[in-house]
Amino acid sequence: MVTELDDYGGYVFSSDVDLYLIVTIHQKFFVVIITIYQQVPAVINTVYQQVLAVINTVCQQALDVINTVYQEVLAVINTVCQQVLAVINTVCQQVFAVTITVYQQVIAVINTVYQQGLAVINTVCQQVLAVINTVCQQVFAVTITVYQQVIAVINTVYQQGLAVINTLCQQVLAIINTLCQQVLAIINTVCQQVLAIINTVCQQVLDVTITKTGSSDRITRIYCCQFLGALIFAIGLTVGLIIGIFVYHGQKKESQSFSLDRQISQCHTRNPIINSDYESSVFAPLTTREMVKAAFSLLNQSIITSLDPATDLTQNFIICMYLHPPEKVKVLNYLDNGGPRVGRYAKVYVQRGAASPPDVMEYKVGPLGSDTPTVTALTQEGEIHFNASSYNTVELTHYDKLVEKDMNILATIIAESFDVAVYLRDLYIFYFNGPPGLKAEERETRVR
């Protein structure tokens, strides 16, 4: 290397050495720029991951709050329903107890008056039975009305709860959307500042190069332009991915609303054209009035224990009833020849758990159009074995209590497998998948 002193006492390098130093400095500076460029995506990715973590945490907390509010609303609705049903049940039991007390008192009075005249007793009995029948029908109508109103109130509360939850969800989504937009704005600002810094650095490098060499270096300009183009492309691609992820995960899911409307009604006529009553036909199914009359007839003769739903298998209660088929000869004479009208009878199955031994009896009750229907036994005592009876609510309640012990052990697995389901609230056991037994005295229950 050849050096010489200039006029000021400094060293002056030859032109080749000077060019070599400039190229070396440029290469080192380019390496530094590349290193910074490689670190910028990692920093942006770290910031993006932290922002996503914060958004995910906010969403989870919002969902937990919504779920808690939903569970509390359901618990309140369930409590209100149980209280209303308990009140209705208490009122019905009290009304029935009062009716039985009045009926017993009336029977005692009738017994005393019976010695004074059969005509007076017959008149009083008819009037008392008519009053009791009217009261029972009115109580039943009031119960149905109250039940419909309670269902309507429950439906209203449920709809309002859904509206509140929907409003909360929309507000949470709006907050999340605002946060995401702010995060994107911050990322965009950071990218623009980084781009401006890099542009400034490149301009300074070019200025230094031009100042030292005295001429523009075409290769350096090309490298800087390529670097800026690649950097702009990478920033645009990153922002596009962030916007795509936000749009994909920001869609709202439509919620389904469930209506609790239930209508309890009875068709009052069998033919809307001629507007004839059901009871005017000899083949029409039993009406509510006829079934109530048949049940009271069995209760008056102490064949059944009570009209309330049975709670134990040791009670005498009605299993089912339907229209007893009328005699064909009498029906044809009534329909074709204008003969006397055929009376309507009910065929009633009674499970007698209080009998010794317990059994199942069939009774024929009627005519149902009469004020004093008669009760006739169609089977002998003990003819139908007790175990040959059909499934009923009392028996299934005992099965549920037996199965509930094992289901409580599996409660965690059931909740995880069936979307937080709870036995006897969301899941039920299906028992009707086989006969009670191959013989009348055998009874086997298969659970599924």
ChimeraX attribute file (.defattr): number of C-alpha atoms within 10 A of each C-alpha:
attribute: neighborCount
match mode: 1-to-1
recipient: residues
	/A:1	6
	/A:2	8
	/A:3	10
	/A:4	11
	/A:5	10
	/A:6	9
	/A:7	7
	/A:8	6
	/A:9	8
	/A:10	10
	/A:11	12
	/A:12	13
	/A:13	14
	/A:14	12
	/A:15	9
	/A:16	9
	/A:17	13
	/A:18	14
	/A:19	14
	/A:20	11
	/A:21	11
	/A:22	14
	/A:23	14
	/A:24	12
	/A:25	14
	/A:26	17
	/A:27	13
	/A:28	11
	/A:29	15
	/A:30	18
	/A:31	12
	/A:32	12
	/A:33	17
	/A:34	13
	/A:35	11
	/A:36	12
	/A:37	17
	/A:38	12
	/A:39	12
	/A:40	16
	/A:41	15
	/A:42	11
	/A:43	11
	/A:44	16
	/A:45	13
	/A:46	12
	/A:47	14
	/A:48	17
	/A:49	12
	/A:50	12
	/A:51	16
	/A:52	15
	/A:53	12
	/A:54	13
	/A:55	16
	/A:56	13
	/A:57	12
	/A:58	15
	/A:59	15
	/A:60	12
	/A:61	12
	/A:62	16
	/A:63	15
	/A:64	12
	/A:65	13
	/A:66	17
	/A:67	13
	/A:68	12
	/A:69	15
	/A:70	16
	/A:71	12
	/A:72	12
	/A:73	16
	/A:74	15
	/A:75	12
	/A:76	13
	/A:77	17
	/A:78	13
	/A:79	12
	/A:80	14
	/A:81	16
	/A:82	12
	/A:83	12
	/A:84	15
	/A:85	14
	/A:86	12
	/A:87	12
	/A:88	15
	/A:89	14
	/A:90	12
	/A:91	14
	/A:92	16
	/A:93	13
	/A:94	12
	/A:95	15
	/A:96	17
	/A:97	12
	/A:98	12
	/A:99	15
	/A:100	13
	/A:101	12
	/A:102	14
	/A:103	16
	/A:104	12
	/A:105	12
	/A:106	16
	/A:107	16
	/A:108	12
	/A:109	13
	/A:110	18
	/A:111	12
	/A:112	11
	/A:113	14
	/A:114	14
	/A:115	10
	/A:116	11
	/A:117	9
	/A:118	12
	/A:119	9
	/A:120	13
	/A:121	19
	/A:122	12
	/A:123	10
	/A:124	17
	/A:125	16
	/A:126	13
	/A:127	12
	/A:128	15
	/A:129	15
	/A:130	13
	/A:131	12
	/A:132	16
	/A:133	16
	/A:134	12
	/A:135	14
	/A:136	17
	/A:137	15
	/A:138	12
	/A:139	16
	/A:140	13
	/A:141	12
	/A:142	12
	/A:143	16
	/A:144	15
	/A:145	13
	/A:146	14
	/A:147	17
	/A:148	16
	/A:149	12
	/A:150	16
	/A:151	17
	/A:152	16
	/A:153	15
	/A:154	19
	/A:155	18
	/A:156	15
	/A:157	16
	/A:158	19
	/A:159	16
	/A:160	12
	/A:161	16
	/A:162	18
	/A:163	13
	/A:164	15
	/A:165	16
	/A:166	15
	/A:167	12
	/A:168	16
	/A:169	16
	/A:170	13
	/A:171	12
	/A:172	16
	/A:173	17
	/A:174	13
	/A:175	13
	/A:176	17
	/A:177	16
	/A:178	12
	/A:179	15
	/A:180	19
	/A:181	14
	/A:182	12
	/A:183	16
	/A:184	18
	/A:185	12
	/A:186	12
	/A:187	19
	/A:188	15
	/A:189	12
	/A:190	13
	/A:191	19
	/A:192	14
	/A:193	12
	/A:194	15
	/A:195	16
	/A:196	12
	/A:197	12
	/A:198	19
	/A:199	15
	/A:200	12
	/A:201	14
	/A:202	21
	/A:203	14
	/A:204	12
	/A:205	19
	/A:206	18
	/A:207	14
	/A:208	14
	/A:209	19
	/A:210	13
	/A:211	11
	/A:212	13
	/A:213	14
	/A:214	10
	/A:215	9
	/A:216	14
	/A:217	12
	/A:218	8
	/A:219	9
	/A:220	18
	/A:221	15
	/A:222	11
	/A:223	12
	/A:224	19
	/A:225	14
	/A:226	12
	/A:227	18
	/A:228	16
	/A:229	11
	/A:230	13
	/A:231	20
	/A:232	14
	/A:233	11
	/A:234	14
	/A:235	18
	/A:236	13
	/A:237	12
	/A:238	16
	/A:239	14
	/A:240	12
	/A:241	11
	/A:242	14
	/A:243	14
	/A:244	12
	/A:245	10
	/A:246	16
	/A:247	11
	/A:248	9
	/A:249	8
	/A:250	14
	/A:251	9
	/A:252	10
	/A:253	6
	/A:254	7
	/A:255	8
	/A:256	7
	/A:257	10
	/A:258	10
	/A:259	12
	/A:260	14
	/A:261	12
	/A:262	11
	/A:263	9
	/A:264	9
	/A:265	7
	/A:266	8
	/A:267	10
	/A:268	13
	/A:269	14
	/A:270	16
	/A:271	11
	/A:272	10
	/A:273	7
	/A:274	8
	/A:275	10
	/A:276	13
	/A:277	14
	/A:278	17
	/A:279	20
	/A:280	15
	/A:281	14
	/A:282	20
	/A:283	14
	/A:284	13
	/A:285	16
	/A:286	20
	/A:287	16
	/A:288	11
	/A:289	14
	/A:290	21
	/A:291	19
	/A:292	16
	/A:293	22
	/A:294	24
	/A:295	21
	/A:296	17
	/A:297	20
	/A:298	23
	/A:299	15
	/A:300	12
	/A:301	11
	/A:302	11
	/A:303	19
	/A:304	21
	/A:305	19
	/A:306	18
	/A:307	15
	/A:308	11
	/A:309	10
	/A:310	17
	/A:311	13
	/A:312	14
	/A:313	17
	/A:314	14
	/A:315	17
	/A:316	23
	/A:317	27
	/A:318	23
	/A:319	18
	/A:320	12
	/A:321	19
	/A:322	14
	/A:323	20
	/A:324	19
	/A:325	12
	/A:326	14
	/A:327	10
	/A:328	9
	/A:329	8
	/A:330	14
	/A:331	19
	/A:332	13
	/A:333	14
	/A:334	15
	/A:335	13
	/A:336	8
	/A:337	9
	/A:338	10
	/A:339	12
	/A:340	11
	/A:341	14
	/A:342	18
	/A:343	18
	/A:344	24
	/A:345	26
	/A:346	24
	/A:347	21
	/A:348	24
	/A:349	19
	/A:350	21
	/A:351	28
	/A:352	25
	/A:353	19
	/A:354	15
	/A:355	14
	/A:356	9
	/A:357	11
	/A:358	20
	/A:359	22
	/A:360	26
	/A:361	24
	/A:362	19
	/A:363	21
	/A:364	20
	/A:365	26
	/A:366	23
	/A:367	18
	/A:368	22
	/A:369	14
	/A:370	11
	/A:371	13
	/A:372	14
	/A:373	18
	/A:374	17
	/A:375	20
	/A:376	12
	/A:377	13
	/A:378	13
	/A:379	12
	/A:380	11
	/A:381	17
	/A:382	15
	/A:383	10
	/A:384	18
	/A:385	18
	/A:386	20
	/A:387	19
	/A:388	18
	/A:389	18
	/A:390	13
	/A:391	15
	/A:392	13
	/A:393	14
	/A:394	13
	/A:395	13
	/A:396	15
	/A:397	13
	/A:398	14
	/A:399	15
	/A:400	15
	/A:401	12
	/A:402	11
	/A:403	14
	/A:404	16
	/A:405	10
	/A:406	10
	/A:407	17
	/A:408	13
	/A:409	10
	/A:410	12
	/A:411	16
	/A:412	13
	/A:413	13
	/A:414	17
	/A:415	13
	/A:416	10
	/A:417	10
	/A:418	11
	/A:419	9
	/A:420	12
	/A:421	16
	/A:422	16
	/A:423	17
	/A:424	12
	/A:425	7
	/A:426	10
	/A:427	11
	/A:428	11
	/A:429	14
	/A:430	10
	/A:431	15
	/A:432	12
	/A:433	10
	/A:434	11
	/A:435	15
	/A:436	20
	/A:437	13
	/A:438	11
	/A:439	11
	/A:440	13
	/A:441	12
	/A:442	12
	/A:443	14
	/A:444	11
	/A:445	15
	/A:446	11
	/A:447	12
	/A:448	9
